[in-house]
Amino acid sequence: GLSIYSSTGIIVESIGEVKAEMCTIIVSGLLIGSMFLKAFTMFRSISKDVAPFSKPNAKKLKSIAAVLIVYSIVVPVARAGFYKSFAPDISMNTSIDASFVVLALIFSFIALLFDYGAELQRESDELL
């Protein structure tokens, strides 16, 4: 027959589990969508401006890092809450997703590089 798998790779066996997974997908989609929107606006700004290293772009990178941290905490907690509501017989682990925390740290580091690049650009413009 047809098997449906959850986002964690477990076979979904009840309609309650399907509801919980769908709600989790919606929460995940909203957070990921906000990150893509921030990235899109940053790339659009870079394509219009000759200097990609700017304070607004660094700020957008920092906000993406913040959303990644929120994602790593909110999605597991939301999934556990949805399972508790829709499939109370299934217990869910609510551990923080470390890969998103690492990704957030990388984005924060890149944002610092953009801040530094913006400062160097400003100093260079002042000298000319």
Backbone bond lengths (Angstrom), bond angles and torsions (degrees), N, CA, C in turn:
res aa  C-N    CA-C-N  psi(-1)  N-CA   C-N-CA  omega(-1)  CA-C   N-CA-C  phi
1 G - - - 1.425 - - 1.514 111.54 -
2 L 1.299 114.14 -175.18 1.454 122.84 -179.83 1.517 109.61 -84.29
3 S 1.316 116.23 127.36 1.464 121.10 176.55 1.514 108.93 -111.52
4 I 1.332 115.90 136.74 1.455 121.80 176.39 1.519 107.07 -110.96
5 Y 1.338 115.23 131.48 1.451 120.49 -178.74 1.526 110.40 -107.11
6 S 1.314 115.74 143.53 1.461 120.60 176.68 1.523 108.87 -76.81
7 S 1.325 116.18 173.71 1.464 120.36 178.53 1.522 111.76 -68.08
8 T 1.337 117.00 -14.50 1.461 120.62 177.09 1.523 111.90 -96.48
9 G 1.332 117.88 2.53 1.456 122.13 176.01 1.517 115.07 89.99
10 I 1.314 117.87 9.49 1.460 122.33 -179.96 1.529 108.63 -95.15
11 I 1.330 116.73 142.36 1.462 120.12 178.62 1.534 109.09 -68.82
12 V 1.320 115.77 128.24 1.467 122.63 178.39 1.520 107.75 -84.25
13 E 1.332 115.67 125.47 1.456 119.40 -173.25 1.530 114.72 -112.91
14 S 1.332 117.82 -13.34 1.473 118.38 -177.44 1.521 110.09 -133.22
15 I 1.323 115.64 163.05 1.462 121.01 179.05 1.533 110.01 -66.23
16 G 1.334 117.40 -30.79 1.465 120.95 176.45 1.511 111.78 -63.03
17 E 1.340 115.75 -39.61 1.464 119.92 177.69 1.523 110.87 -66.99
18 V 1.332 116.68 -37.90 1.464 120.35 177.67 1.523 109.89 -62.66
19 K 1.345 116.75 -43.81 1.466 120.75 178.31 1.527 110.81 -61.41
20 A 1.326 116.09 -44.18 1.465 120.43 -179.87 1.529 110.71 -62.33
21 E 1.328 116.15 -42.86 1.475 119.69 179.38 1.528 111.05 -66.50
22 M 1.330 117.32 -40.34 1.468 120.20 179.71 1.531 110.57 -63.39
23 C 1.317 117.39 -42.78 1.466 120.61 177.92 1.525 111.12 -64.34
24 T 1.320 116.39 -39.32 1.466 120.51 177.43 1.527 110.29 -63.95
25 I 1.315 116.88 -40.94 1.466 121.06 178.34 1.526 110.52 -62.85
26 I 1.322 117.13 -38.27 1.470 120.55 178.95 1.522 110.33 -64.65
27 V 1.332 117.43 -46.75 1.470 121.05 179.12 1.534 109.62 -61.51
28 S 1.334 116.43 -46.13 1.465 120.60 178.62 1.523 110.84 -60.13
29 G 1.317 116.23 -44.48 1.464 121.19 -179.03 1.512 112.58 -61.98
30 L 1.330 116.96 -39.95 1.461 119.83 178.50 1.531 111.32 -63.79
31 L 1.325 116.26 -43.93 1.465 119.40 -179.96 1.535 111.31 -68.32
32 I 1.319 117.08 -44.02 1.461 120.38 179.19 1.528 110.02 -66.08
33 G 1.330 116.54 -38.84 1.461 120.35 176.82 1.514 112.10 -60.22
34 S 1.336 116.81 -41.01 1.470 119.18 178.86 1.524 110.98 -65.49
35 M 1.345 117.07 -35.75 1.473 119.54 176.79 1.530 110.71 -65.83
36 F 1.342 116.91 -43.87 1.458 119.83 179.66 1.528 111.37 -64.54
37 L 1.326 116.71 -36.63 1.460 120.11 177.79 1.522 110.94 -63.97
38 K 1.328 117.11 -43.93 1.468 121.32 177.44 1.525 110.24 -62.70
39 A 1.333 116.82 -43.27 1.469 120.29 179.16 1.526 110.70 -64.97
40 F 1.333 117.03 -40.91 1.460 120.93 179.10 1.521 110.92 -61.09
41 T 1.335 116.67 -45.91 1.467 118.86 -179.91 1.524 111.24 -65.27
42 M 1.337 116.39 -34.69 1.460 119.33 177.36 1.524 110.83 -66.74
43 F 1.322 117.71 -46.57 1.467 120.57 -179.66 1.524 111.50 -65.48
44 R 1.331 116.73 -36.10 1.460 119.79 176.48 1.528 110.43 -64.52
45 S 1.324 116.05 -41.47 1.465 120.41 178.26 1.531 110.71 -64.95
46 I 1.330 117.23 -38.88 1.467 120.76 178.19 1.526 110.38 -65.90
47 S 1.336 117.29 -38.19 1.466 119.65 -178.74 1.527 111.83 -69.16
48 K 1.328 117.73 -26.80 1.466 121.11 -179.96 1.527 112.18 -87.27
49 D 1.325 117.08 -27.40 1.452 121.74 -175.65 1.522 109.18 -106.42
50 V 1.326 115.83 143.83 1.465 118.73 179.97 1.525 112.04 -75.13
51 A 1.316 117.99 -22.89 1.467 121.77 -177.74 1.532 109.84 -107.01
52 P 1.325 117.11 103.42 1.469 118.70 -179.91 1.525 112.60 -69.97
53 F 1.335 116.37 -25.66 1.454 120.21 -178.77 1.515 109.27 -81.96
54 S 1.328 115.47 96.90 1.454 120.60 -179.96 1.518 109.00 -139.05
55 K 1.319 115.13 158.94 1.470 120.42 178.82 1.534 111.74 -61.55
56 P 1.357 118.92 -42.00 1.479 117.93 178.09 1.534 113.17 -61.79
57 N 1.336 117.15 -38.02 1.470 119.35 178.55 1.527 110.89 -67.88
58 A 1.328 116.64 -38.74 1.462 120.14 176.97 1.528 109.70 -63.29
59 K 1.334 115.98 -39.28 1.466 120.27 178.64 1.526 110.87 -63.98
60 K 1.343 117.32 -39.36 1.471 120.51 178.32 1.529 110.56 -65.09
61 L 1.334 116.83 -39.54 1.466 119.97 177.55 1.528 111.00 -64.35
62 K 1.335 116.59 -39.44 1.465 119.98 177.72 1.527 110.59 -65.33
63 S 1.332 116.90 -37.27 1.468 118.60 179.27 1.527 111.08 -70.16
64 I 1.335 117.37 -33.19 1.470 120.02 174.68 1.530 109.25 -64.08
65 A 1.339 116.42 -42.03 1.469 120.23 177.98 1.529 110.50 -61.20
66 A 1.324 116.44 -40.34 1.471 120.15 179.25 1.526 110.84 -64.62
67 V 1.329 117.11 -41.32 1.474 120.17 178.81 1.537 109.97 -65.00
68 L 1.325 117.16 -36.40 1.466 120.03 177.42 1.529 111.24 -62.92
69 I 1.335 116.27 -40.52 1.472 119.52 177.21 1.530 109.76 -64.48
70 V 1.326 116.12 -45.92 1.470 120.30 178.18 1.527 109.87 -59.12
71 Y 1.334 116.63 -43.63 1.468 121.28 179.71 1.528 110.73 -58.25
72 S 1.337 116.48 -45.51 1.465 120.14 -176.04 1.523 112.75 -63.67
73 I 1.347 116.35 -23.50 1.463 120.33 -179.94 1.529 111.19 -97.76
74 V 1.331 116.47 -47.46 1.470 121.47 -171.78 1.529 112.41 -68.45
75 V 1.312 118.26 -43.56 1.468 120.12 -174.84 1.532 112.32 -63.09
76 P 1.341 119.89 -47.49 1.474 117.22 177.49 1.531 113.13 -63.78
77 V 1.335 117.00 -38.26 1.461 120.22 179.15 1.531 110.22 -67.73
78 A 1.341 116.29 -42.30 1.469 120.36 178.16 1.524 110.46 -62.91
79 R 1.334 117.15 -43.68 1.465 120.49 179.26 1.528 110.27 -58.54
80 A 1.327 116.52 -45.76 1.472 120.04 179.77 1.528 110.46 -63.29
81 G 1.323 116.37 -39.98 1.466 119.86 178.09 1.518 112.57 -65.62
82 F 1.324 116.07 -42.08 1.463 119.51 178.79 1.523 111.14 -65.30
83 Y 1.327 116.87 -40.00 1.462 119.47 177.66 1.527 110.50 -65.80
84 K 1.339 116.87 -39.13 1.462 119.90 178.73 1.529 110.39 -63.45
85 S 1.340 116.86 -34.38 1.467 121.12 -179.95 1.525 112.73 -77.89
86 F 1.335 116.68 -46.35 1.462 120.87 -171.56 1.527 114.43 -97.98
87 A 1.329 117.53 -25.89 1.467 121.54 -179.42 1.529 108.60 -140.71
88 P 1.328 116.96 70.91 1.465 120.28 -173.28 1.526 115.00 -62.25
89 D 1.320 117.83 -19.59 1.460 120.53 179.81 1.530 112.63 -77.66
90 I 1.330 117.27 -11.41 1.466 121.88 179.22 1.530 108.39 -101.95
91 S 1.321 116.87 127.45 1.466 119.24 176.44 1.535 108.82 -98.53
92 M 1.306 115.47 140.05 1.457 121.75 -178.04 1.514 110.23 -117.11
93 N 1.319 115.72 143.41 1.458 122.19 175.41 1.528 108.44 -79.84
94 T 1.316 117.44 137.02 1.461 120.45 -178.33 1.533 112.09 -113.84
95 S 1.315 116.85 42.71 1.466 119.42 -179.67 1.528 110.70 -80.44
96 I 1.311 115.23 149.05 1.461 122.17 178.68 1.524 108.69 -69.54
97 D 1.316 116.29 138.78 1.463 121.48 179.06 1.529 108.92 -81.11
98 A 1.319 116.62 102.73 1.464 122.52 -174.24 1.530 112.46 -63.44
99 S 1.325 118.07 -29.74 1.467 119.30 -178.36 1.528 111.06 -64.02
100 F 1.327 117.75 -34.62 1.464 120.26 178.03 1.528 111.14 -73.32
101 V 1.330 116.87 -31.57 1.470 120.40 175.74 1.521 109.47 -65.75
102 V 1.328 117.24 -44.02 1.465 121.05 177.92 1.530 110.15 -62.63
103 L 1.316 116.85 -43.39 1.462 121.18 177.36 1.532 110.76 -60.79
104 A 1.328 117.37 -39.93 1.465 121.89 177.49 1.530 110.55 -62.90
105 L 1.321 116.78 -40.17 1.467 120.19 177.67 1.531 111.10 -64.24
106 I 1.322 116.33 -39.13 1.467 120.41 177.96 1.527 109.95 -64.00
107 F 1.338 117.44 -45.34 1.464 120.48 178.44 1.528 111.23 -63.20
108 S 1.334 117.04 -37.29 1.467 120.47 177.45 1.529 110.64 -64.08
109 F 1.315 116.13 -41.31 1.464 120.33 178.21 1.533 110.46 -64.31
110 I 1.312 117.64 -43.65 1.465 121.16 177.94 1.528 109.84 -62.72
111 A 1.335 117.32 -37.73 1.468 121.02 177.36 1.520 110.89 -62.50
112 L 1.331 116.97 -39.15 1.468 120.01 176.37 1.526 110.74 -63.50
113 L 1.326 116.81 -38.96 1.467 120.09 176.87 1.533 110.61 -63.81
114 F 1.332 116.95 -39.14 1.464 120.72 177.67 1.530 110.70 -65.84
115 D 1.334 116.72 -39.46 1.471 120.39 175.91 1.523 110.56 -60.26
116 Y 1.324 115.39 -46.74 1.463 120.28 -179.93 1.526 110.33 -64.81
117 G 1.310 117.39 -42.70 1.468 121.33 177.58 1.521 111.59 -61.73
118 A 1.330 117.14 -38.68 1.467 120.91 177.88 1.516 110.59 -65.07
119 E 1.325 116.18 -39.49 1.469 120.31 178.16 1.529 110.93 -65.66
120 L 1.316 116.30 -43.47 1.475 119.98 177.26 1.520 110.89 -62.79
121 Q 1.334 117.36 -40.22 1.457 122.13 178.19 1.523 110.76 -62.62
122 R 1.334 115.76 -42.66 1.476 120.39 179.49 1.529 110.11 -63.33
123 E 1.337 116.76 -44.69 1.468 119.88 179.00 1.521 111.45 -63.82
124 S 1.323 116.38 -40.24 1.461 120.77 178.49 1.527 110.93 -63.44
125 D 1.322 116.82 -42.00 1.459 120.91 178.72 1.523 111.58 -65.34
126 E 1.331 117.52 -34.66 1.454 121.56 178.82 1.532 111.48 -68.12
127 L 1.347 115.65 -34.88 1.466 119.45 -179.28 1.534 111.54 -71.43
128 L 1.315 116.50 -27.60 1.472 119.63 -178.64 1.458 109.60 -86.23
